[in-house]
Amino acid sequence: MTISENLKKFNKELPNDVTLIAVSKTKPVSDLMEAYNAGQRIFGENKIQEMESKWQEMPKDVQWHMIGHVQRNKVKYMAPFVSLIHAVDSFKLLKEINKEAKKNERSIECLLQIKIAEEDSKFGMNEADAAKFLVSKELKTLQNVKIVGLMGMATFTEDKKQISEEFQKLKKIYDQFKIQNSEFRILSMGMSGDYKIAIENGSTMVRVGSAIFGEREY
C-alpha cells in the first residue's frame, strides 16, 4: 500500500477524538509531502536537527511534534516552531524549553513522560515525582511553557495483556492528574504495534510511523 492509502485507512479506523501523529523520522521530505498531500498535517520526529531541516522545506501549516528524548542543548533549534514536545522528563529540561520559548516570544505546549514500561532503556518520571512536579512553586514560575497532558511508552513485548495493563496504569494517572490540571487534554500513548490497545485504554493521540511510511532504514 502507498503512504496515501495507509493514511486513508487510519483516518477511517481511528475514532474522531484520537489524533494521528505521522512519525516521519529518517524519512525523506518526498515521503512527508505524499502524506501532506493526502491531508496529514501533524508529523513527529525524534531528532531536533532533522526536524528543523524538514521544517525549513515543508509547508508552514504543518505541526511538528518532538517525540524523542530531548537534549537540553538542542532545544534552541526547535523553539521557533515546535508545536508539542512529548517527552519532558525533568524540571531542568522544562526550564530550558521555557527559556528558549521566551526568546522566541512563544508558549510551547509539553507533555510529561511517565515511565510505565519495565525496560530500563525507556525514559520518564514516576507517578509520585510527576505529581509533586505539577504542584511545585518552580513550575508556576515558567510562563512560556504549558503542560497539557502525559505521554508514555509500553514495554516492547508480544504480551498484549501486559501492554494493556501498562496503558491502563497511565490512563489512571492521567485521570487523577487531570482533576487538578484543567489544561490537561492529551494522553499520548500507542505506536504502530500497539496503537489499537492504546486507544482501547483511552489514548487521545497515537504516534504511528512504520504502519504509514513503511519500515525505517537505519
C-alpha positions as CSV (number, residue, x, y, z in Angstrom):
1,M,0.0,0.0,0.0
2,T,1.1,3.6,-0.6
3,I,1.6,6.2,2.1
4,S,-1.7,7.8,0.9
5,E,-3.6,4.6,1.1
6,N,-2.2,3.8,4.6
7,L,-3.3,7.3,5.8
8,K,-6.8,6.8,4.3
9,K,-7.0,3.5,6.2
10,F,-6.0,5.1,9.5
11,N,-8.3,8.1,9.1
12,K,-11.2,5.6,8.6
13,E,-10.5,3.4,11.6
14,L,-9.4,6.0,14.2
15,P,-12.1,7.5,16.4
16,N,-12.7,11.2,15.9
17,D,-11.3,12.1,19.3
18,V,-7.9,10.4,18.6
19,T,-5.2,12.5,16.9
20,L,-2.8,10.7,14.5
21,I,0.9,11.8,14.6
22,A,2.7,10.6,11.4
23,V,6.1,9.6,12.7
24,S,8.4,10.6,9.9
25,K,11.9,10.2,11.4
26,T,14.6,9.2,8.9
27,K,12.0,9.5,6.0
28,P,12.8,11.9,3.1
29,V,10.7,15.1,2.6
30,S,9.2,13.5,-0.5
31,D,7.5,10.9,1.7
32,L,6.3,13.6,4.1
33,M,4.9,15.5,1.1
34,E,3.0,12.5,-0.1
35,A,1.4,12.3,3.4
36,Y,0.8,16.1,3.4
37,N,-0.9,15.9,0.0
38,A,-3.1,13.2,1.4
39,G,-4.2,15.6,4.2
40,Q,-1.8,14.8,7.0
41,R,-0.7,17.9,8.9
42,I,0.9,16.6,12.1
43,F,4.4,15.0,11.9
44,G,6.5,13.5,14.7
45,E,10.3,13.5,14.7
46,N,12.8,12.2,17.3
47,K,15.9,14.3,16.3
48,I,15.7,18.0,16.6
49,Q,18.1,19.0,13.8
50,E,16.4,16.6,11.3
51,M,13.0,18.1,12.3
52,E,14.4,21.6,11.8
53,S,15.7,20.8,8.3
54,K,12.3,19.4,7.3
55,W,10.5,22.4,8.8
56,Q,12.6,24.6,6.5
57,E,11.4,22.7,3.5
58,M,7.8,21.8,4.3
59,P,4.7,24.0,4.1
60,K,4.2,26.2,7.1
61,D,0.8,24.8,8.2
62,V,2.5,21.6,9.3
63,Q,2.5,21.0,13.1
64,W,5.8,19.5,14.3
65,H,5.9,17.2,17.4
66,M,9.1,16.3,19.1
67,I,8.5,12.7,20.2
68,G,12.0,11.6,21.2
69,H,14.3,12.1,24.2
70,V,15.3,15.8,24.2
71,Q,18.9,17.0,24.8
72,R,18.7,20.4,26.5
73,N,21.5,22.0,24.4
74,K,19.4,21.4,21.2
75,V,16.1,22.9,22.4
76,K,17.0,26.2,20.8
77,Y,16.9,24.7,17.3
78,M,13.2,23.8,17.6
79,A,11.9,26.5,19.9
80,P,10.8,28.8,17.0
81,F,8.4,26.3,15.5
82,V,7.7,23.1,17.5
83,S,4.0,22.6,18.3
84,L,4.3,20.0,21.1
85,I,7.1,18.3,23.0
86,H,6.1,14.8,24.1
87,A,8.9,13.7,26.3
88,V,9.6,16.1,29.1
89,D,11.1,14.1,31.9
90,S,12.8,16.7,34.2
91,F,12.4,20.2,35.5
92,K,15.8,21.1,34.0
93,L,14.5,20.3,30.5
94,L,11.3,22.2,31.0
95,K,13.3,25.2,32.3
96,E,15.4,25.2,29.1
97,I,12.3,24.9,26.9
98,N,10.8,27.9,28.8
99,K,13.9,29.9,28.3
100,E,14.1,29.3,24.5
101,A,10.3,29.8,24.1
102,K,10.6,33.2,25.9
103,K,13.4,34.2,23.5
104,N,11.0,33.4,20.6
105,E,8.1,35.1,22.2
106,R,6.1,31.9,22.2
107,S,4.4,29.5,24.6
108,I,5.3,25.9,23.9
109,E,3.0,23.0,24.9
110,C,4.6,20.0,26.5
111,L,3.7,16.5,27.8
112,L,5.2,14.9,30.9
113,Q,6.7,11.5,30.0
114,I,5.7,8.9,32.6
115,K,7.7,5.6,32.8
116,I,5.2,2.7,32.6
117,A,7.4,0.1,30.8
118,E,9.7,-2.4,32.5
119,E,12.6,-1.7,30.2
120,D,15.5,0.3,31.7
121,S,16.0,1.9,28.2
122,K,12.7,3.8,28.5
123,F,12.8,7.3,29.9
124,G,10.2,9.0,32.1
125,M,9.2,10.2,35.5
126,N,7.5,8.1,38.1
127,E,3.9,9.0,39.2
128,A,5.0,10.4,42.6
129,D,7.7,12.7,41.1
130,A,5.3,13.9,38.4
131,A,2.6,14.7,41.0
132,K,5.0,16.8,43.0
133,F,6.3,18.5,39.9
134,L,2.8,19.6,38.8
135,V,2.1,21.4,42.1
136,S,5.6,22.8,42.6
137,K,6.2,26.5,43.0
138,E,9.0,26.2,40.4
139,L,6.6,25.1,37.7
140,K,4.5,28.2,38.3
141,T,7.5,30.4,37.6
142,L,7.7,29.1,34.0
143,Q,5.4,31.4,31.9
144,N,6.3,30.2,28.4
145,V,5.5,26.5,28.7
146,K,2.2,24.8,29.2
147,I,1.9,21.1,30.3
148,V,-1.2,19.8,28.5
149,G,-1.0,16.1,29.3
150,L,1.0,12.9,29.6
151,M,3.0,10.6,27.3
152,G,4.1,7.0,27.9
153,M,5.6,4.0,26.0
154,A,4.6,0.4,26.8
155,T,7.1,-2.4,27.1
156,F,8.3,-3.8,23.8
157,T,6.7,-7.2,24.1
158,E,4.2,-9.6,22.4
159,D,2.2,-9.8,25.6
160,K,-0.9,-7.8,24.9
161,K,-2.2,-8.2,28.4
162,Q,1.0,-6.6,29.8
163,I,0.8,-3.7,27.2
164,S,-2.9,-3.2,28.1
165,E,-2.1,-3.1,31.9
166,E,0.6,-0.5,31.3
167,F,-1.6,1.7,29.3
168,Q,-4.4,1.3,31.9
169,K,-1.9,2.5,34.5
170,L,-1.1,5.6,32.6
171,K,-4.7,6.4,31.9
172,K,-5.4,6.1,35.6
173,I,-2.5,8.5,36.4
174,Y,-3.8,10.9,33.7
175,D,-7.3,10.9,35.1
176,Q,-6.0,11.7,38.6
177,F,-3.8,14.5,37.4
178,K,-6.5,16.0,35.2
179,I,-8.7,16.7,38.2
180,Q,-6.2,19.4,39.4
181,N,-4.8,20.3,36.0
182,S,-7.6,21.9,33.9
183,E,-5.3,22.3,30.9
184,F,-4.8,18.6,30.5
185,R,-6.3,17.3,27.3
186,I,-3.7,15.0,25.7
187,L,-2.8,11.4,26.6
188,S,-0.2,10.3,24.0
189,M,0.2,6.6,24.0
190,G,0.4,3.9,21.3
191,M,2.6,3.3,18.3
192,S,2.4,1.2,15.1
193,G,2.5,-2.1,17.0
194,D,0.1,-1.3,19.9
195,Y,-2.0,1.8,19.0
196,K,-5.2,-0.3,18.9
197,I,-4.6,-1.4,22.5
198,A,-3.7,2.2,23.5
199,I,-7.0,3.5,22.0
200,E,-9.0,0.9,23.9
201,N,-7.4,2.2,27.0
202,G,-8.1,5.9,26.5
203,S,-5.3,7.3,24.3
204,T,-6.2,10.6,22.6
205,M,-3.0,10.7,20.5
206,V,-1.2,7.9,18.7
207,R,2.3,8.0,17.2
208,V,2.4,5.9,14.1
209,G,5.4,5.6,11.7
210,S,6.1,2.3,10.0
211,A,2.4,1.5,9.5
212,I,2.2,4.7,7.4
213,F,5.6,5.1,5.8
214,G,6.9,1.5,5.8
215,E,9.8,0.2,7.8
216,R,12.7,2.6,8.5
217,E,16.2,2.1,7.2
218,Y,18.8,2.8,9.8
